[in-house]
Amino acid sequence: MRILGIETSCDETAAAVVSRTAEDGPLLLQSNVVASQVDLHAETGGVVPEVAARAHLAALVPVVRRALADAECGWDDLDAIAVTRGPGLPGALLIGFNAARGLAYARGLPLIPVDHIEGHVAANWLPAGAGGASVGDEAETPPALPALALVVSGGHTELLLMEEHGRFVRLGGTRDDAAGEAFDKVARLLDLPYPGGPPISRLAATATVRKTRLPRAWLRGTDDFSFSGLKTAVANLVASEGAPPSAEVAWAFEESVCDVLAKKAARAAEREGVASLLVAGGVAANRRLRERIREESPVPVHIPPPVLCTDNGAMIAAAAFRHLDEAVPAETALDIFSTAVRKAAVKRSTSVR
């Protein structure tokens, strides 16, 4: 079976072809094409929704054509089209969602709407390959279920319990800034370019003095996160007399974020008795976070290669294989959802420490 995945939830226009030769077989990554808008939004220091939507309009058709060409795949070789339904920027989502519906209708293919967050988690079932995008690579041994998923990106920071039958239960999330959002805001405070994650990580690695300690918001008794106070602490530190060098501030900030994410995820994994810990989302590409997660986790850790951590169509196609029975005709009355209200991620009460 072969699925074309389309993703336009924020500022990447992406399409990919993922296939599977047997019902329970490994996923095969045949192509993965991403047109990034990073340079487009660099001047404003963040994504401008209307600009992002217009850029998707210009890039979508060439990206889809390239994904099919790279996969040496024609429209008649596809079995379904999967597309991000939400959460994300409304205008950006509408471009990809309606384009996918139009393509599915024109080609007589079923449509599989996919939750963006679940797509990030599903990237852990894609092949590692050469940077995560080698045509013809099969996924390695898939993560064991039940699993705990830590999703960290520019717009989301969540802990999800993925049960053995694939259902997601939301354990906790951010109460204010997402981790990636905090990286972007602190980068501006340090006069670093957008997006903030990579330049902060590079600057932190150059710190020769590493004594500064910034606060950690543990929010004890919950699986929730908060990074707004940390951002304020950085702002106060940078503005203070005798502030440490920017490299040391970047190092202290990165350590604080990674410490909280790693320890809270590890404690939740131990408490829930899961078989593996999955990390996903753009911030999962952070080298220090990957190190800290592996240091703290009581169970095997799975993290996609960096190219599959950021938004891409391959993760959407991968998630679609878990929802084949939810495929619908393209003319079905459907709409996007821009906020993170997922029927698979239901808040439950749980004993936490």
C-alpha positions as CSV (number, residue, x, y, z in Angstrom):
1,M,0.0,0.0,0.0
2,R,1.3,3.5,-0.9
3,I,0.1,6.8,0.7
4,L,0.9,10.4,-0.3
5,G,1.1,12.6,2.8
6,I,0.7,16.4,2.7
7,E,1.6,18.7,5.6
8,T,1.0,22.5,5.7
9,S,0.2,23.2,9.4
10,C,2.7,26.1,9.9
11,D,5.6,27.2,7.7
12,E,6.7,24.1,5.9
13,T,5.1,22.9,2.7
14,A,5.7,19.2,2.7
15,A,4.8,16.1,0.8
16,A,6.0,12.5,1.0
17,V,5.3,9.0,-0.2
18,V,5.3,6.2,2.3
19,S,4.5,2.6,1.6
20,R,4.1,-0.8,3.3
21,T,4.3,-4.1,1.6
22,A,2.5,-6.2,4.3
23,E,-0.3,-5.3,6.7
24,D,2.0,-5.5,9.7
25,G,5.2,-4.8,7.9
26,P,7.7,-1.9,8.3
27,L,7.1,1.4,6.7
28,L,9.1,2.2,3.5
29,L,10.1,5.9,3.0
30,Q,10.0,6.5,-0.8
31,S,10.3,10.3,-0.8
32,N,10.3,13.2,1.6
33,V,10.2,16.8,0.2
34,V,10.0,19.9,2.3
35,A,9.9,23.6,1.2
36,S,10.7,25.7,4.3
37,Q,9.7,29.3,4.8
38,V,12.4,30.0,7.4
39,D,14.1,32.7,5.4
40,L,10.7,34.3,4.6
41,H,9.9,34.8,8.3
42,A,13.4,35.6,9.5
43,E,12.8,39.4,9.3
44,T,9.8,39.3,11.5
45,G,11.3,36.8,14.0
46,G,8.3,34.5,13.7
47,V,5.7,33.1,11.4
48,V,3.2,35.6,9.9
49,P,0.1,33.4,9.3
50,E,-1.1,35.2,6.1
51,V,2.4,35.2,4.6
52,A,2.7,31.5,5.4
53,A,-0.6,30.7,3.7
54,R,0.4,32.5,0.6
55,A,3.7,30.7,0.5
56,H,2.0,27.4,0.8
57,L,-0.2,28.3,-2.3
58,A,2.9,28.9,-4.3
59,A,4.9,25.8,-3.2
60,L,2.3,23.0,-2.8
61,V,2.0,21.8,-6.4
62,P,5.8,21.8,-7.1
63,V,6.4,20.0,-3.8
64,V,3.8,17.3,-4.5
65,R,5.1,16.8,-8.0
66,R,8.7,16.4,-6.6
67,A,7.5,13.9,-4.0
68,L,5.9,11.7,-6.6
69,A,8.9,12.0,-8.9
70,D,11.4,11.2,-6.2
71,A,9.3,8.1,-5.3
72,E,9.1,7.1,-9.0
73,C,5.4,7.0,-8.4
74,G,2.4,8.0,-10.5
75,W,-1.1,8.8,-9.4
76,D,-2.3,5.4,-10.3
77,D,0.3,3.9,-7.9
78,L,-1.3,5.6,-4.9
79,D,-3.9,4.0,-2.6
80,A,-4.8,7.1,-0.5
81,I,-3.9,10.7,0.3
82,A,-3.3,11.7,3.9
83,V,-3.3,15.3,5.0
84,T,-2.9,17.3,8.2
85,R,-6.3,18.4,9.5
86,G,-5.0,20.2,12.6
87,P,-3.9,21.6,14.9
88,G,-2.0,24.5,13.2
89,L,-2.5,27.9,11.7
90,P,-6.0,28.0,10.1
91,G,-5.0,29.6,6.8
92,A,-2.0,27.3,6.4
93,L,-4.1,24.2,7.2
94,L,-6.8,25.2,4.7
95,I,-4.3,25.3,1.8
96,G,-3.0,21.8,2.3
97,F,-6.3,20.3,3.4
98,N,-8.4,21.6,0.5
99,A,-5.6,20.8,-2.0
100,A,-5.5,17.2,-0.7
101,R,-9.3,16.9,-1.0
102,G,-9.2,18.3,-4.5
103,L,-6.4,15.8,-5.6
104,A,-8.2,12.9,-3.9
105,Y,-11.5,13.8,-5.6
106,A,-9.9,14.3,-9.0
107,R,-8.0,10.9,-8.8
108,G,-10.8,8.9,-7.1
109,L,-8.6,8.3,-4.0
110,P,-9.7,8.0,-0.4
111,L,-8.8,10.8,2.0
112,I,-7.3,10.2,5.4
113,P,-7.4,13.3,7.8
114,V,-4.5,13.1,10.2
115,D,-3.8,14.8,13.6
116,H,-0.6,16.8,13.4
117,I,0.6,15.8,16.9
118,E,0.0,12.2,16.2
119,G,2.0,12.6,13.0
120,H,5.0,13.8,15.0
121,V,4.8,10.7,17.2
122,A,4.4,8.4,14.1
123,A,7.7,9.7,12.8
124,N,9.3,7.2,15.3
125,W,8.0,4.4,13.0
126,L,9.8,5.8,9.9
127,P,13.2,4.7,8.8
128,A,16.4,6.3,10.2
129,G,18.3,5.9,6.9
130,A,20.8,8.5,5.9
131,G,19.4,11.5,7.8
132,G,16.0,10.0,7.8
133,A,15.2,10.5,4.1
134,S,16.9,7.7,2.2
135,V,14.6,6.3,-0.5
136,G,14.1,2.6,0.0
137,D,15.0,2.4,3.7
138,E,12.9,0.4,6.0
139,A,12.1,1.4,9.6
140,E,14.2,-0.3,12.3
141,T,12.6,-2.3,15.1
142,P,9.4,-0.3,15.9
143,P,8.9,1.1,19.4
144,A,7.2,-1.2,21.9
145,L,3.8,-0.3,23.2
146,P,2.5,1.0,25.5
147,A,4.8,4.0,25.1
148,L,5.1,7.5,26.6
149,A,5.4,10.3,23.9
150,L,7.0,13.6,24.7
151,V,6.0,16.0,21.9
152,V,8.0,19.2,21.9
153,S,7.8,21.8,19.2
154,G,7.2,25.5,18.6
155,G,3.5,25.3,19.3
156,H,3.2,22.2,21.5
157,T,4.7,20.6,24.6
158,E,2.7,17.5,25.6
159,L,3.1,14.2,27.4
160,L,0.9,11.5,25.8
161,L,0.4,7.9,26.7
162,M,0.2,5.7,23.6
163,E,-1.6,2.5,24.6
164,E,-1.2,-0.9,23.0
165,H,-4.1,-0.5,20.7
166,G,-2.8,2.9,19.5
167,R,-5.1,5.2,21.5
168,F,-3.6,8.4,22.9
169,V,-4.3,9.6,26.4
170,R,-3.1,13.1,27.2
171,L,-1.3,13.2,30.6
172,G,-0.2,16.9,30.5
173,G,1.0,19.8,28.5
174,T,2.3,23.4,28.6
175,R,0.3,26.0,30.6
176,D,1.8,28.9,28.7
177,D,4.8,28.9,26.3
178,A,5.7,25.7,24.4
179,A,9.4,24.7,24.6
180,G,10.1,25.8,21.0
181,E,8.3,29.1,21.5
182,A,10.5,29.7,24.5
183,F,13.6,29.0,22.4
184,D,12.4,31.6,19.8
185,K,11.7,34.3,22.4
186,V,15.0,33.8,24.2
187,A,16.8,33.9,20.9
188,R,15.4,37.4,20.3
189,L,16.6,38.4,23.8
190,L,20.1,37.3,22.8
191,D,19.9,38.9,19.3
192,L,20.0,35.5,17.6
193,P,18.1,34.7,14.4
194,Y,14.8,32.9,14.0
195,P,14.1,30.0,14.5
196,G,15.8,30.2,17.9
197,G,16.5,26.5,18.7
198,P,19.6,25.9,16.5
199,P,21.4,29.2,17.1
200,I,20.9,28.9,20.9
201,S,22.2,25.4,20.9
202,R,25.3,26.4,18.8
203,L,25.9,29.4,21.1
204,A,25.5,27.3,24.3
205,A,28.1,24.9,23.0
206,T,30.7,27.7,23.0
207,A,30.2,28.7,26.7
208,T,33.5,28.4,28.5
209,V,32.0,29.4,31.9
210,R,29.0,27.3,33.0
211,K,28.0,28.5,36.4
212,T,24.7,30.4,35.9
213,R,21.6,28.5,37.0
214,L,18.2,29.5,35.8
215,P,14.9,28.4,37.4
216,R,13.0,25.2,36.6
217,A,9.2,25.2,36.8
218,W,8.5,21.6,38.0
219,L,4.8,22.1,38.6
220,R,4.9,19.2,41.1
221,G,1.9,16.9,41.2
222,T,1.2,17.4,37.5
223,D,2.5,16.3,34.1
224,D,2.3,19.9,32.9
225,F,5.0,22.3,31.8
226,S,5.6,26.0,32.0
227,F,8.4,28.0,30.4
228,S,7.0,31.6,30.6
229,G,8.8,32.2,34.0
230,L,12.1,30.9,32.6
231,K,11.8,33.3,29.6
232,T,11.2,36.2,32.1
233,A,14.2,35.1,34.2
234,V,16.4,35.2,31.0
235,A,15.1,38.7,30.2
236,N,15.9,40.0,33.7
237,L,19.3,38.4,33.6
238,V,20.2,39.8,30.2
239,A,19.1,43.3,31.4
240,S,20.9,43.2,34.7
241,E,24.2,44.9,35.5
242,G,27.1,42.5,35.1
243,A,25.1,40.0,33.1
244,P,27.1,36.9,32.1
245,P,28.2,36.4,28.5
246,S,25.4,35.4,26.0
247,A,27.0,32.0,25.5
248,E,26.6,31.2,29.2
249,V,23.0,32.5,29.3
250,A,22.2,30.3,26.2
251,W,23.8,27.3,28.0
252,A,21.9,27.9,31.2
253,F,18.6,28.3,29.4
254,E,19.1,25.2,27.3
255,E,20.0,23.2,30.4
256,S,16.9,24.4,32.3
257,V,14.5,23.4,29.4
258,C,16.1,20.1,28.8
259,D,16.4,19.2,32.5
260,V,12.6,19.7,33.0
261,L,11.6,17.9,29.8
262,A,13.8,14.9,30.4
263,K,13.1,14.4,34.1
264,K,9.3,14.9,33.9
265,A,9.1,12.5,30.9
266,A,11.3,9.9,32.6
267,R,9.2,10.1,35.8
268,A,6.0,9.7,33.9
269,A,7.4,6.8,31.9
270,E,8.3,5.0,35.1
271,R,5.0,5.7,36.8
272,E,2.9,4.6,33.8
273,G,5.0,1.4,33.4
274,V,5.5,1.9,29.6
275,A,7.8,-0.2,27.4
276,S,9.4,2.8,25.6
277,L,9.7,6.5,25.5
278,L,9.2,8.4,22.3
279,V,10.3,11.9,21.6
280,A,8.9,13.9,18.7
281,G,8.5,17.4,17.3
282,G,11.0,20.1,16.2
283,V,12.7,20.5,19.5
284,A,13.4,16.8,19.5
285,A,16.2,17.7,17.1
286,N,18.1,19.4,19.9
287,R,21.3,17.6,20.7
288,R,21.3,18.3,24.4
289,L,17.7,17.2,24.8
290,R,18.4,13.9,23.1
291,E,21.3,13.4,25.5
292,R,19.3,14.2,28.6
293,I,16.4,12.1,27.6
294,R,18.6,9.1,27.2
295,E,20.4,9.8,30.5
296,E,17.2,9.9,32.5
297,S,14.9,7.4,30.8
298,P,14.2,4.1,32.6
299,V,13.1,2.5,29.3
300,P,14.4,2.4,25.7
301,V,14.2,5.8,23.9
302,H,13.2,6.4,20.3
303,I,13.8,9.7,18.6
304,P,13.5,10.3,14.9
305,P,16.5,11.7,12.9
306,P,16.5,15.5,13.0
307,V,15.0,15.8,9.4
308,L,11.9,13.9,10.6
309,C,11.5,15.9,13.8
310,T,10.5,19.1,12.1
311,D,7.2,19.2,10.1
312,N,7.2,16.9,7.1
313,G,4.7,14.9,5.0
314,A,6.3,11.5,5.8
315,M,5.1,11.6,9.4
316,I,1.5,12.4,8.2
317,A,1.6,9.4,5.8
318,A,3.0,7.2,8.6
319,A,0.2,8.2,11.0
320,A,-2.3,7.5,8.2
321,F,-1.4,3.8,8.2
322,R,-2.9,3.6,11.7
323,H,-6.2,5.1,10.5
324,L,-6.9,3.2,7.2
325,D,-10.4,2.4,8.5
326,E,-11.1,6.2,8.8
327,A,-10.5,6.9,5.1
328,V,-13.4,8.8,3.6
329,P,-14.4,9.9,0.1
330,A,-13.0,13.3,-0.7
331,E,-16.4,14.9,-1.0
332,T,-17.2,14.1,2.6
333,A,-18.1,17.2,4.6
334,L,-15.0,17.9,6.7
335,D,-13.3,20.8,8.2
336,I,-9.9,21.6,9.8
337,F,-9.4,22.1,13.5
338,S,-6.8,24.7,14.4
339,T,-6.6,24.1,18.1
340,A,-5.3,20.9,19.8
341,V,-8.7,19.2,20.5
342,R,-8.1,15.6,19.5
343,K,-10.6,12.9,20.1
344,A,-7.7,10.5,20.7
345,A,-6.1,12.7,23.4
346,V,-8.6,12.8,26.3
347,K,-7.5,14.2,29.6
348,R,-7.7,11.7,32.4
349,S,-7.1,11.9,36.1
350,T,-3.9,10.2,37.2
351,S,-1.8,10.0,40.3
352,V,1.4,12.0,39.8
353,R,4.2,13.0,42.0
